[in-house]
Amino acid sequence: MINIEDYVERQMRRRGIEIAYARTLPIVVRRITDDLGNVITSSITYEAYNQYWFLVNAFELPVGTRITSDTNVMLIEAHSNDVIEEFWGKINIELPASFTGSLCQALFYQVLPK
C-alpha cells in the first residue's frame, strides 16, 4: 500500500509546488430514489479549483463508479490498492446504475498549494 502523504509530497516537490495545507477529505455520494424506486440522483459535484485531490480509496468504490474532473477521467473497472489518481477543477463523482445502496464514500487527500 502506498503512503499517501509521502506520495503527495514527492509529486508536489517534483512540480516545485509548496503545500500550504493538506487533509483527508471524505466525500459522501448519496443515491436518492423516489417512492417508485426510480433514481433521482446518484452523483455529486465539487469545485476544486486551485486544489489537488488524490483519490485514496479506489479499491472501496463500486465497480463502474466514474470520477471526472477538468484534468482526469477515471472509471473503476477493477479493484487495486496501489491506484492513486489525481483530480482538480470541477470534480464529479457518479455511482454506477448497478449500485443499489444509499451511500458511498470516496476518500480524497486534498492539497492546497501556497
Jmol script that loads the backbone (N, CA, C; Angstrom):
load data "model"
ATOM      1  N   MET A   1       0.849  -1.183   0.000  1.00  0.00           N
ATOM      2  CA  MET A   1       0.000   0.000   0.000  1.00  0.00           C
ATOM      3  C   MET A   1       0.895   1.246   0.000  1.00  0.00           C
ATOM      4  N   ILE A   2       0.502   2.213  -0.766  1.00  0.00           N
ATOM      5  CA  ILE A   2       1.264   3.448  -0.908  1.00  0.00           C
ATOM      6  C   ILE A   2       0.933   4.393   0.251  1.00  0.00           C
ATOM      7  N   ASN A   3       1.949   5.028   0.818  1.00  0.00           N
ATOM      8  CA  ASN A   3       1.741   6.043   1.842  1.00  0.00           C
ATOM      9  C   ASN A   3       1.365   7.337   1.128  1.00  0.00           C
ATOM     10  N   ILE A   4       0.125   7.768   1.312  1.00  0.00           N
ATOM     11  CA  ILE A   4      -0.394   8.903   0.552  1.00  0.00           C
ATOM     12  C   ILE A   4       0.345  10.203   0.840  1.00  0.00           C
ATOM     13  N   GLU A   5       0.706  10.435   2.098  1.00  0.00           N
ATOM     14  CA  GLU A   5       1.398  11.686   2.432  1.00  0.00           C
ATOM     15  C   GLU A   5       2.747  11.769   1.734  1.00  0.00           C
ATOM     16  N   ASP A   6       3.510  10.675   1.764  1.00  0.00           N
ATOM     17  CA  ASP A   6       4.813  10.661   1.088  1.00  0.00           C
ATOM     18  C   ASP A   6       4.654  10.823  -0.416  1.00  0.00           C
ATOM     19  N   TYR A   7       3.691  10.116  -0.987  1.00  0.00           N
ATOM     20  CA  TYR A   7       3.448  10.177  -2.424  1.00  0.00           C
ATOM     21  C   TYR A   7       3.122  11.607  -2.859  1.00  0.00           C
ATOM     22  N   VAL A   8       2.200  12.253  -2.140  1.00  0.00           N
ATOM     23  CA  VAL A   8       1.781  13.608  -2.498  1.00  0.00           C
ATOM     24  C   VAL A   8       2.933  14.593  -2.332  1.00  0.00           C
ATOM     25  N   GLU A   9       3.688  14.483  -1.238  1.00  0.00           N
ATOM     26  CA  GLU A   9       4.830  15.380  -1.040  1.00  0.00           C
ATOM     27  C   GLU A   9       5.835  15.254  -2.189  1.00  0.00           C
ATOM     28  N   ARG A  10       6.104  14.031  -2.639  1.00  0.00           N
ATOM     29  CA  ARG A  10       7.021  13.827  -3.771  1.00  0.00           C
ATOM     30  C   ARG A  10       6.464  14.447  -5.047  1.00  0.00           C
ATOM     31  N   GLN A  11       5.170  14.253  -5.300  1.00  0.00           N
ATOM     32  CA  GLN A  11       4.554  14.808  -6.504  1.00  0.00           C
ATOM     33  C   GLN A  11       4.616  16.334  -6.511  1.00  0.00           C
ATOM     34  N   MET A  12       4.312  16.939  -5.396  1.00  0.00           N
ATOM     35  CA  MET A  12       4.324  18.400  -5.312  1.00  0.00           C
ATOM     36  C   MET A  12       5.754  18.941  -5.414  1.00  0.00           C
ATOM     37  N   ARG A  13       6.701  18.270  -4.770  1.00  0.00           N
ATOM     38  CA  ARG A  13       8.104  18.699  -4.830  1.00  0.00           C
ATOM     39  C   ARG A  13       8.608  18.632  -6.275  1.00  0.00           C
ATOM     40  N   ARG A  14       8.251  17.585  -7.027  1.00  0.00           N
ATOM     41  CA  ARG A  14       8.659  17.459  -8.436  1.00  0.00           C
ATOM     42  C   ARG A  14       8.149  18.624  -9.272  1.00  0.00           C
ATOM     43  N   ARG A  15       7.002  19.144  -8.925  1.00  0.00           N
ATOM     44  CA  ARG A  15       6.390  20.242  -9.673  1.00  0.00           C
ATOM     45  C   ARG A  15       6.809  21.609  -9.161  1.00  0.00           C
ATOM     46  N   GLY A  16       7.573  21.623  -8.074  1.00  0.00           N
ATOM     47  CA  GLY A  16       8.001  22.884  -7.492  1.00  0.00           C
ATOM     48  C   GLY A  16       6.880  23.602  -6.754  1.00  0.00           C
ATOM     49  N   ILE A  17       5.930  22.840  -6.229  1.00  0.00           N
ATOM     50  CA  ILE A  17       4.771  23.409  -5.531  1.00  0.00           C
ATOM     51  C   ILE A  17       4.906  23.134  -4.037  1.00  0.00           C
ATOM     52  N   GLU A  18       4.787  24.187  -3.236  1.00  0.00           N
ATOM     53  CA  GLU A  18       4.801  24.029  -1.783  1.00  0.00           C
ATOM     54  C   GLU A  18       3.375  23.795  -1.294  1.00  0.00           C
ATOM     55  N   ILE A  19       3.242  22.936  -0.305  1.00  0.00           N
ATOM     56  CA  ILE A  19       1.933  22.620   0.257  1.00  0.00           C
ATOM     57  C   ILE A  19       1.632  23.570   1.407  1.00  0.00           C
ATOM     58  N   ALA A  20       0.514  24.278   1.311  1.00  0.00           N
ATOM     59  CA  ALA A  20       0.084  25.164   2.387  1.00  0.00           C
ATOM     60  C   ALA A  20      -0.760  24.398   3.397  1.00  0.00           C
ATOM     61  N   TYR A  21      -1.566  23.475   2.907  1.00  0.00           N
ATOM     62  CA  TYR A  21      -2.497  22.743   3.768  1.00  0.00           C
ATOM     63  C   TYR A  21      -2.855  21.431   3.088  1.00  0.00           C
ATOM     64  N   ALA A  22      -2.955  20.373   3.869  1.00  0.00           N
ATOM     65  CA  ALA A  22      -3.371  19.072   3.336  1.00  0.00           C
ATOM     66  C   ALA A  22      -4.210  18.354   4.380  1.00  0.00           C
ATOM     67  N   ARG A  23      -5.215  17.628   3.916  1.00  0.00           N
ATOM     68  CA  ARG A  23      -6.074  16.875   4.824  1.00  0.00           C
ATOM     69  C   ARG A  23      -6.749  15.736   4.080  1.00  0.00           C
ATOM     70  N   THR A  24      -7.236  14.783   4.864  1.00  0.00           N
ATOM     71  CA  THR A  24      -8.053  13.718   4.318  1.00  0.00           C
ATOM     72  C   THR A  24      -9.475  14.243   4.234  1.00  0.00           C
ATOM     73  N   LEU A  25     -10.121  14.058   3.089  1.00  0.00           N
ATOM     74  CA  LEU A  25     -11.433  14.629   2.839  1.00  0.00           C
ATOM     75  C   LEU A  25     -12.404  13.540   2.383  1.00  0.00           C
ATOM     76  N   PRO A  26     -13.296  13.108   3.272  1.00  0.00           N
ATOM     77  CA  PRO A  26     -14.299  12.115   2.855  1.00  0.00           C
ATOM     78  C   PRO A  26     -15.447  12.801   2.105  1.00  0.00           C
ATOM     79  N   ILE A  27     -15.837  12.236   0.983  1.00  0.00           N
ATOM     80  CA  ILE A  27     -16.947  12.754   0.192  1.00  0.00           C
ATOM     81  C   ILE A  27     -18.017  11.664   0.129  1.00  0.00           C
ATOM     82  N   VAL A  28     -19.192  11.968   0.632  1.00  0.00           N
ATOM     83  CA  VAL A  28     -20.289  11.009   0.627  1.00  0.00           C
ATOM     84  C   VAL A  28     -21.163  11.264  -0.592  1.00  0.00           C
ATOM     85  N   VAL A  29     -21.365  10.222  -1.381  1.00  0.00           N
ATOM     86  CA  VAL A  29     -22.242  10.292  -2.550  1.00  0.00           C
ATOM     87  C   VAL A  29     -23.518   9.532  -2.188  1.00  0.00           C
ATOM     88  N   ARG A  30     -24.636  10.201  -2.308  1.00  0.00           N
ATOM     89  CA  ARG A  30     -25.925   9.588  -1.961  1.00  0.00           C
ATOM     90  C   ARG A  30     -26.680   9.167  -3.222  1.00  0.00           C
ATOM     91  N   ARG A  31     -27.254   7.996  -3.138  1.00  0.00           N
ATOM     92  CA  ARG A  31     -28.156   7.524  -4.190  1.00  0.00           C
ATOM     93  C   ARG A  31     -29.560   7.785  -3.668  1.00  0.00           C
ATOM     94  N   ILE A  32     -30.263   8.705  -4.303  1.00  0.00           N
ATOM     95  CA  ILE A  32     -31.591   9.108  -3.854  1.00  0.00           C
ATOM     96  C   ILE A  32     -32.615   8.617  -4.873  1.00  0.00           C
ATOM     97  N   THR A  33     -33.653   7.950  -4.370  1.00  0.00           N
ATOM     98  CA  THR A  33     -34.709   7.435  -5.231  1.00  0.00           C
ATOM     99  C   THR A  33     -36.055   8.027  -4.820  1.00  0.00           C
ATOM    100  N   ASP A  34     -37.011   7.978  -5.743  1.00  0.00           N
ATOM    101  CA  ASP A  34     -38.364   8.417  -5.414  1.00  0.00           C
ATOM    102  C   ASP A  34     -39.140   7.240  -4.820  1.00  0.00           C
ATOM    103  N   ASP A  35     -40.420   7.434  -4.565  1.00  0.00           N
ATOM    104  CA  ASP A  35     -41.252   6.402  -3.950  1.00  0.00           C
ATOM    105  C   ASP A  35     -41.389   5.145  -4.808  1.00  0.00           C
ATOM    106  N   LEU A  36     -41.186   5.283  -6.107  1.00  0.00           N
ATOM    107  CA  LEU A  36     -41.304   4.147  -7.018  1.00  0.00           C
ATOM    108  C   LEU A  36     -39.968   3.427  -7.232  1.00  0.00           C
ATOM    109  N   GLY A  37     -38.915   3.944  -6.622  1.00  0.00           N
ATOM    110  CA  GLY A  37     -37.599   3.330  -6.771  1.00  0.00           C
ATOM    111  C   GLY A  37     -36.784   3.866  -7.921  1.00  0.00           C
ATOM    112  N   ASN A  38     -37.297   4.883  -8.607  1.00  0.00           N
ATOM    113  CA  ASN A  38     -36.539   5.497  -9.697  1.00  0.00           C
ATOM    114  C   ASN A  38     -35.440   6.373  -9.110  1.00  0.00           C
ATOM    115  N   VAL A  39     -34.246   6.260  -9.667  1.00  0.00           N
ATOM    116  CA  VAL A  39     -33.104   7.021  -9.166  1.00  0.00           C
ATOM    117  C   VAL A  39     -33.242   8.488  -9.571  1.00  0.00           C
ATOM    118  N   ILE A  40     -33.246   9.363  -8.569  1.00  0.00           N
ATOM    119  CA  ILE A  40     -33.309  10.804  -8.806  1.00  0.00           C
ATOM    120  C   ILE A  40     -31.894  11.347  -9.003  1.00  0.00           C
ATOM    121  N   THR A  41     -30.986  10.935  -8.132  1.00  0.00           N
ATOM    122  CA  THR A  41     -29.589  11.341  -8.260  1.00  0.00           C
ATOM    123  C   THR A  41     -28.687  10.284  -7.652  1.00  0.00           C
ATOM    124  N   SER A  42     -27.534  10.145  -8.236  1.00  0.00           N
ATOM    125  CA  SER A  42     -26.512   9.240  -7.703  1.00  0.00           C
ATOM    126  C   SER A  42     -25.123   9.802  -8.001  1.00  0.00           C
ATOM    127  N   SER A  43     -25.036  11.129  -7.945  1.00  0.00           N
ATOM    128  CA  SER A  43     -23.751  11.773  -8.212  1.00  0.00           C
ATOM    129  C   SER A  43     -23.635  13.037  -7.360  1.00  0.00           C
ATOM    130  N   ILE A  44     -22.420  13.559  -7.306  1.00  0.00           N
ATOM    131  CA  ILE A  44     -22.155  14.802  -6.583  1.00  0.00           C
ATOM    132  C   ILE A  44     -21.031  15.533  -7.317  1.00  0.00           C
ATOM    133  N   THR A  45     -21.076  16.861  -7.277  1.00  0.00           N
ATOM    134  CA  THR A  45     -20.072  17.677  -7.959  1.00  0.00           C
ATOM    135  C   THR A  45     -19.469  18.678  -6.976  1.00  0.00           C
ATOM    136  N   TYR A  46     -18.163  18.846  -7.060  1.00  0.00           N
ATOM    137  CA  TYR A  46     -17.438  19.826  -6.243  1.00  0.00           C
ATOM    138  C   TYR A  46     -16.577  20.680  -7.157  1.00  0.00           C
ATOM    139  N   GLU A  47     -16.391  21.917  -6.775  1.00  0.00           N
ATOM    140  CA  GLU A  47     -15.457  22.792  -7.479  1.00  0.00           C
ATOM    141  C   GLU A  47     -14.179  22.833  -6.665  1.00  0.00           C
ATOM    142  N   ALA A  48     -13.142  22.265  -7.214  1.00  0.00           N
ATOM    143  CA  ALA A  48     -11.857  22.152  -6.509  1.00  0.00           C
ATOM    144  C   ALA A  48     -10.766  22.855  -7.318  1.00  0.00           C
ATOM    145  N   TYR A  49     -11.044  24.082  -7.692  1.00  0.00           N
ATOM    146  CA  TYR A  49     -10.053  24.861  -8.422  1.00  0.00           C
ATOM    147  C   TYR A  49      -8.959  25.302  -7.458  1.00  0.00           C
ATOM    148  N   ASN A  50      -7.729  25.356  -7.940  1.00  0.00           N
ATOM    149  CA  ASN A  50      -6.559  25.710  -7.126  1.00  0.00           C
ATOM    150  C   ASN A  50      -6.355  24.723  -5.977  1.00  0.00           C
ATOM    151  N   GLN A  51      -6.765  23.494  -6.193  1.00  0.00           N
ATOM    152  CA  GLN A  51      -6.588  22.414  -5.222  1.00  0.00           C
ATOM    153  C   GLN A  51      -6.215  21.154  -5.994  1.00  0.00           C
ATOM    154  N   TYR A  52      -5.610  20.224  -5.295  1.00  0.00           N
ATOM    155  CA  TYR A  52      -5.301  18.912  -5.859  1.00  0.00           C
ATOM    156  C   TYR A  52      -5.986  17.873  -4.984  1.00  0.00           C
ATOM    157  N   TRP A  53      -6.775  17.012  -5.583  1.00  0.00           N
ATOM    158  CA  TRP A  53      -7.460  15.948  -4.849  1.00  0.00           C
ATOM    159  C   TRP A  53      -6.904  14.609  -5.333  1.00  0.00           C
ATOM    160  N   PHE A  54      -6.405  13.814  -4.413  1.00  0.00           N
ATOM    161  CA  PHE A  54      -5.858  12.489  -4.722  1.00  0.00           C
ATOM    162  C   PHE A  54      -6.807  11.439  -4.158  1.00  0.00           C
ATOM    163  N   LEU A  55      -7.337  10.587  -5.017  1.00  0.00           N
ATOM    164  CA  LEU A  55      -8.256   9.544  -4.583  1.00  0.00           C
ATOM    165  C   LEU A  55      -7.485   8.465  -3.841  1.00  0.00           C
ATOM    166  N   VAL A  56      -7.898   8.190  -2.615  1.00  0.00           N
ATOM    167  CA  VAL A  56      -7.186   7.262  -1.741  1.00  0.00           C
ATOM    168  C   VAL A  56      -7.823   5.878  -1.730  1.00  0.00           C
ATOM    169  N   ASN A  57      -9.132   5.794  -1.858  1.00  0.00           N
ATOM    170  CA  ASN A  57      -9.803   4.508  -1.659  1.00  0.00           C
ATOM    171  C   ASN A  57     -10.517   3.981  -2.898  1.00  0.00           C
ATOM    172  N   ALA A  58      -9.876   4.012  -4.030  1.00  0.00           N
ATOM    173  CA  ALA A  58     -10.489   3.491  -5.255  1.00  0.00           C
ATOM    174  C   ALA A  58     -10.915   2.036  -5.077  1.00  0.00           C
ATOM    175  N   PHE A  59     -10.163   1.297  -4.283  1.00  0.00           N
ATOM    176  CA  PHE A  59     -10.454  -0.132  -4.075  1.00  0.00           C
ATOM    177  C   PHE A  59     -11.752  -0.362  -3.302  1.00  0.00           C
ATOM    178  N   GLU A  60     -12.293   0.652  -2.653  1.00  0.00           N
ATOM    179  CA  GLU A  60     -13.539   0.512  -1.898  1.00  0.00           C
ATOM    180  C   GLU A  60     -14.762   0.989  -2.668  1.00  0.00           C
ATOM    181  N   LEU A  61     -14.570   1.658  -3.779  1.00  0.00           N
ATOM    182  CA  LEU A  61     -15.691   2.181  -4.553  1.00  0.00           C
ATOM    183  C   LEU A  61     -16.282   1.087  -5.431  1.00  0.00           C
ATOM    184  N   PRO A  62     -17.587   1.157  -5.706  1.00  0.00           N
ATOM    185  CA  PRO A  62     -18.209   0.137  -6.553  1.00  0.00           C
ATOM    186  C   PRO A  62     -17.635   0.159  -7.966  1.00  0.00           C
ATOM    187  N   VAL A  63     -17.470  -1.033  -8.537  1.00  0.00           N
ATOM    188  CA  VAL A  63     -17.026  -1.133  -9.929  1.00  0.00           C
ATOM    189  C   VAL A  63     -18.058  -0.412 -10.788  1.00  0.00           C
ATOM    190  N   GLY A  64     -17.583   0.438 -11.674  1.00  0.00           N
ATOM    191  CA  GLY A  64     -18.459   1.231 -12.520  1.00  0.00           C
ATOM    192  C   GLY A  64     -18.567   2.681 -12.078  1.00  0.00           C
ATOM    193  N   THR A  65     -18.024   3.010 -10.906  1.00  0.00           N
ATOM    194  CA  THR A  65     -18.015   4.403 -10.446  1.00  0.00           C
ATOM    195  C   THR A  65     -17.154   5.224 -11.407  1.00  0.00           C
ATOM    196  N   ARG A  66     -17.660   6.388 -11.774  1.00  0.00           N
ATOM    197  CA  ARG A  66     -16.935   7.276 -12.692  1.00  0.00           C
ATOM    198  C   ARG A  66     -16.627   8.579 -11.972  1.00  0.00           C
ATOM    199  N   ILE A  67     -15.352   8.962 -12.008  1.00  0.00           N
ATOM    200  CA  ILE A  67     -14.926  10.239 -11.441  1.00  0.00           C
ATOM    201  C   ILE A  67     -14.306  11.045 -12.571  1.00  0.00           C
ATOM    202  N   THR A  68     -14.837  12.231 -12.780  1.00  0.00           N
ATOM    203  CA  THR A  68     -14.314  13.101 -13.831  1.00  0.00           C
ATOM    204  C   THR A  68     -13.936  14.448 -13.235  1.00  0.00           C
ATOM    205  N   SER A  69     -12.959  15.072 -13.858  1.00  0.00           N
ATOM    206  CA  SER A  69     -12.569  16.428 -13.472  1.00  0.00           C
ATOM    207  C   SER A  69     -12.058  17.135 -14.711  1.00  0.00           C
ATOM    208  N   ASP A  70     -11.606  18.361 -14.519  1.00  0.00           N
ATOM    209  CA  ASP A  70     -11.045  19.105 -15.643  1.00  0.00           C
ATOM    210  C   ASP A  70      -9.763  18.459 -16.163  1.00  0.00           C
ATOM    211  N   THR A  71      -9.127  17.622 -15.336  1.00  0.00           N
ATOM    212  CA  THR A  71      -7.821  17.061 -15.703  1.00  0.00           C
ATOM    213  C   THR A  71      -7.774  15.545 -15.806  1.00  0.00           C
ATOM    214  N   ASN A  72      -8.839  14.850 -15.422  1.00  0.00           N
ATOM    215  CA  ASN A  72      -8.757  13.389 -15.378  1.00  0.00           C
ATOM    216  C   ASN A  72     -10.149  12.783 -15.496  1.00  0.00           C
ATOM    217  N   VAL A  73     -10.192  11.578 -16.045  1.00  0.00           N
ATOM    218  CA  VAL A  73     -11.404  10.762 -16.082  1.00  0.00           C
ATOM    219  C   VAL A  73     -11.002   9.382 -15.608  1.00  0.00           C
ATOM    220  N   MET A  74     -11.732   8.872 -14.610  1.00  0.00           N
ATOM    221  CA  MET A  74     -11.418   7.547 -14.076  1.00  0.00           C
ATOM    222  C   MET A  74     -12.700   6.737 -13.982  1.00  0.00           C
ATOM    223  N   LEU A  75     -12.649   5.533 -14.506  1.00  0.00           N
ATOM    224  CA  LEU A  75     -13.739   4.583 -14.382  1.00  0.00           C
ATOM    225  C   LEU A  75     -13.205   3.398 -13.598  1.00  0.00           C
ATOM    226  N   ILE A  76     -13.829   3.111 -12.455  1.00  0.00           N
ATOM    227  CA  ILE A  76     -13.387   1.985 -11.636  1.00  0.00           C
ATOM    228  C   ILE A  76     -13.806   0.703 -12.349  1.00  0.00           C
ATOM    229  N   GLU A  77     -12.834  -0.028 -12.870  1.00  0.00           N
ATOM    230  CA  GLU A  77     -13.116  -1.270 -13.587  1.00  0.00           C
ATOM    231  C   GLU A  77     -12.678  -2.492 -12.798  1.00  0.00           C
ATOM    232  N   ALA A  78     -11.729  -2.307 -11.912  1.00  0.00           N
ATOM    233  CA  ALA A  78     -11.232  -3.400 -11.062  1.00  0.00           C
ATOM    234  C   ALA A  78     -10.677  -2.763  -9.804  1.00  0.00           C
ATOM    235  N   HIS A  79     -10.507  -3.553  -8.782  1.00  0.00           N
ATOM    236  CA  HIS A  79     -10.022  -3.019  -7.509  1.00  0.00           C
ATOM    237  C   HIS A  79      -8.534  -3.290  -7.342  1.00  0.00           C
ATOM    238  N   SER A  80      -7.809  -2.247  -6.938  1.00  0.00           N
ATOM    239  CA  SER A  80      -6.378  -2.340  -6.690  1.00  0.00           C
ATOM    240  C   SER A  80      -6.019  -1.370  -5.572  1.00  0.00           C
ATOM    241  N   ASN A  81      -5.176  -1.804  -4.653  1.00  0.00           N
ATOM    242  CA  ASN A  81      -4.762  -0.940  -3.544  1.00  0.00           C
ATOM    243  C   ASN A  81      -3.738   0.105  -3.961  1.00  0.00           C
ATOM    244  N   ASP A  82      -3.093  -0.064  -5.098  1.00  0.00           N
ATOM    245  CA  ASP A  82      -1.995   0.807  -5.486  1.00  0.00           C
ATOM    246  C   ASP A  82      -2.378   1.873  -6.504  1.00  0.00           C
ATOM    247  N   VAL A  83      -3.666   2.155  -6.639  1.00  0.00           N
ATOM    248  CA  VAL A  83      -4.107   3.163  -7.596  1.00  0.00           C
ATOM    249  C   VAL A  83      -4.341   4.477  -6.875  1.00  0.00           C
ATOM    250  N   ILE A  84      -3.583   5.501  -7.257  1.00  0.00           N
ATOM    251  CA  ILE A  84      -3.821   6.852  -6.750  1.00  0.00           C
ATOM    252  C   ILE A  84      -3.973   7.748  -7.969  1.00  0.00           C
ATOM    253  N   GLU A  85      -5.150   8.308  -8.114  1.00  0.00           N
ATOM    254  CA  GLU A  85      -5.431   9.203  -9.228  1.00  0.00           C
ATOM    255  C   GLU A  85      -5.580  10.623  -8.698  1.00  0.00           C
ATOM    256  N   GLU A  86      -5.194  11.576  -9.510  1.00  0.00           N
ATOM    257  CA  GLU A  86      -5.232  12.991  -9.126  1.00  0.00           C
ATOM    258  C   GLU A  86      -6.315  13.718  -9.919  1.00  0.00           C
ATOM    259  N   PHE A  87      -7.038  14.592  -9.225  1.00  0.00           N
ATOM    260  CA  PHE A  87      -8.097  15.367  -9.850  1.00  0.00           C
ATOM    261  C   PHE A  87      -7.995  16.820  -9.394  1.00  0.00           C
ATOM    262  N   TRP A  88      -8.387  17.732 -10.248  1.00  0.00           N
ATOM    263  CA  TRP A  88      -8.566  19.126  -9.848  1.00  0.00           C
ATOM    264  C   TRP A  88      -9.484  19.808 -10.833  1.00  0.00           C
ATOM    265  N   GLY A  89     -10.005  20.953 -10.414  1.00  0.00           N
ATOM    266  CA  GLY A  89     -11.015  21.642 -11.207  1.00  0.00           C
ATOM    267  C   GLY A  89     -12.390  21.217 -10.751  1.00  0.00           C
ATOM    268  N   LYS A  90     -13.317  21.124 -11.659  1.00  0.00           N
ATOM    269  CA  LYS A  90     -14.671  20.672 -11.339  1.00  0.00           C
ATOM    270  C   LYS A  90     -14.660  19.146 -11.298  1.00  0.00           C
ATOM    271  N   ILE A  91     -14.973  18.580 -10.126  1.00  0.00           N
ATOM    272  CA  ILE A  91     -14.907  17.135  -9.918  1.00  0.00           C
ATOM    273  C   ILE A  91     -16.318  16.588  -9.757  1.00  0.00           C
ATOM    274  N   ASN A  92     -16.640  15.556 -10.542  1.00  0.00           N
ATOM    275  CA  ASN A  92     -17.942  14.901 -10.465  1.00  0.00           C
ATOM    276  C   ASN A  92     -17.719  13.416 -10.158  1.00  0.00           C
ATOM    277  N   ILE A  93     -18.452  12.916  -9.166  1.00  0.00           N
ATOM    278  CA  ILE A  93     -18.396  11.504  -8.792  1.00  0.00           C
ATOM    279  C   ILE A  93     -19.769  10.921  -9.064  1.00  0.00           C
ATOM    280  N   GLU A  94     -19.822   9.896  -9.902  1.00  0.00           N
ATOM    281  CA  GLU A  94     -21.094   9.296 -10.305  1.00  0.00           C
ATOM    282  C   GLU A  94     -21.067   7.799 -10.015  1.00  0.00           C
ATOM    283  N   LEU A  95     -22.049   7.348  -9.235  1.00  0.00           N
ATOM    284  CA  LEU A  95     -22.149   5.930  -8.915  1.00  0.00           C
ATOM    285  C   LEU A  95     -22.738   5.164 -10.100  1.00  0.00           C
ATOM    286  N   PRO A  96     -22.390   3.892 -10.243  1.00  0.00           N
ATOM    287  CA  PRO A  96     -22.928   3.114 -11.360  1.00  0.00           C
ATOM    288  C   PRO A  96     -24.404   2.785 -11.154  1.00  0.00           C
ATOM    289  N   ALA A  97     -25.097   2.507 -12.239  1.00  0.00           N
ATOM    290  CA  ALA A  97     -26.516   2.129 -12.164  1.00  0.00           C
ATOM    291  C   ALA A  97     -26.703   0.847 -11.358  1.00  0.00           C
ATOM    292  N   SER A  98     -25.687   0.007 -11.325  1.00  0.00           N
ATOM    293  CA  SER A  98     -25.775  -1.263 -10.600  1.00  0.00           C
ATOM    294  C   SER A  98     -25.684  -1.101  -9.085  1.00  0.00           C
ATOM    295  N   PHE A  99     -25.282   0.085  -8.600  1.00  0.00           N
ATOM    296  CA  PHE A  99     -25.174   0.325  -7.161  1.00  0.00           C
ATOM    297  C   PHE A  99     -26.567   0.439  -6.569  1.00  0.00           C
ATOM    298  N   THR A 100     -26.871  -0.392  -5.585  1.00  0.00           N
ATOM    299  CA  THR A 100     -28.214  -0.402  -5.002  1.00  0.00           C
ATOM    300  C   THR A 100     -28.245   0.134  -3.582  1.00  0.00           C
ATOM    301  N   GLY A 101     -27.097   0.492  -3.024  1.00  0.00           N
ATOM    302  CA  GLY A 101     -27.064   1.055  -1.675  1.00  0.00           C
ATOM    303  C   GLY A 101     -27.553   2.485  -1.674  1.00  0.00           C
ATOM    304  N   SER A 102     -27.487   3.119  -0.512  1.00  0.00           N
ATOM    305  CA  SER A 102     -27.931   4.508  -0.436  1.00  0.00           C
ATOM    306  C   SER A 102     -26.768   5.479  -0.260  1.00  0.00           C
ATOM    307  N   LEU A 103     -25.620   5.006   0.257  1.00  0.00           N
ATOM    308  CA  LEU A 103     -24.457   5.863   0.485  1.00  0.00           C
ATOM    309  C   LEU A 103     -23.183   5.184   0.008  1.00  0.00           C
ATOM    310  N   CYS A 104     -22.277   5.998  -0.467  1.00  0.00           N
ATOM    311  CA  CYS A 104     -20.948   5.518  -0.837  1.00  0.00           C
ATOM    312  C   CYS A 104     -19.970   6.639  -0.481  1.00  0.00           C
ATOM    313  N   GLN A 105     -18.813   6.278   0.066  1.00  0.00           N
ATOM    314  CA  GLN A 105     -17.851   7.298   0.471  1.00  0.00           C
ATOM    315  C   GLN A 105     -16.570   7.191  -0.347  1.00  0.00           C
ATOM    316  N   ALA A 106     -16.228   8.290  -0.994  1.00  0.00           N
ATOM    317  CA  ALA A 106     -14.949   8.407  -1.684  1.00  0.00           C
ATOM    318  C   ALA A 106     -14.027   9.191  -0.761  1.00  0.00           C
ATOM    319  N   LEU A 107     -12.818   8.712  -0.585  1.00  0.00           N
ATOM    320  CA  LEU A 107     -11.868   9.357   0.315  1.00  0.00           C
ATOM    321  C   LEU A 107     -10.746   9.989  -0.506  1.00  0.00           C
ATOM    322  N   PHE A 108     -10.576  11.283  -0.328  1.00  0.00           N
ATOM    323  CA  PHE A 108      -9.552  12.024  -1.054  1.00  0.00           C
ATOM    324  C   PHE A 108      -8.535  12.602  -0.068  1.00  0.00           C
ATOM    325  N   TYR A 109      -7.338  12.840  -0.574  1.00  0.00           N
ATOM    326  CA  TYR A 109      -6.333  13.610   0.143  1.00  0.00           C
ATOM    327  C   TYR A 109      -6.274  14.949  -0.574  1.00  0.00           C
ATOM    328  N   GLN A 110      -6.767  15.992   0.082  1.00  0.00           N
ATOM    329  CA  GLN A 110      -6.900  17.320  -0.512  1.00  0.00           C
ATOM    330  C   GLN A 110      -5.658  18.150  -0.186  1.00  0.00           C
ATOM    331  N   VAL A 111      -5.098  18.775  -1.218  1.00  0.00           N
ATOM    332  CA  VAL A 111      -3.908  19.590  -1.055  1.00  0.00           C
ATOM    333  C   VAL A 111      -4.168  20.998  -1.574  1.00  0.00           C
ATOM    334  N   LEU A 112      -3.875  21.988  -0.739  1.00  0.00           N
ATOM    335  CA  LEU A 112      -3.956  23.391  -1.137  1.00  0.00           C
ATOM    336  C   LEU A 112      -2.529  23.922  -1.259  1.00  0.00           C
ATOM    337  N   PRO A 113      -2.138  24.397  -2.434  1.00  0.00           N
ATOM    338  CA  PRO A 113      -0.781  24.908  -2.601  1.00  0.00           C
ATOM    339  C   PRO A 113      -0.627  26.319  -2.041  1.00  0.00           C
ATOM    340  N   LYS A 114       0.644  26.667  -1.743  1.00  0.00           N
ATOM    341  CA  LYS A 114       0.938  28.037  -1.279  1.00  0.00           C
ATOM    342  C   LYS A 114       0.859  28.989  -2.427  1.00  0.00           C
TER     343      LYS A 114
END
end "model"
wireframe off; spacefill off
backbone 0.3
color backbone group
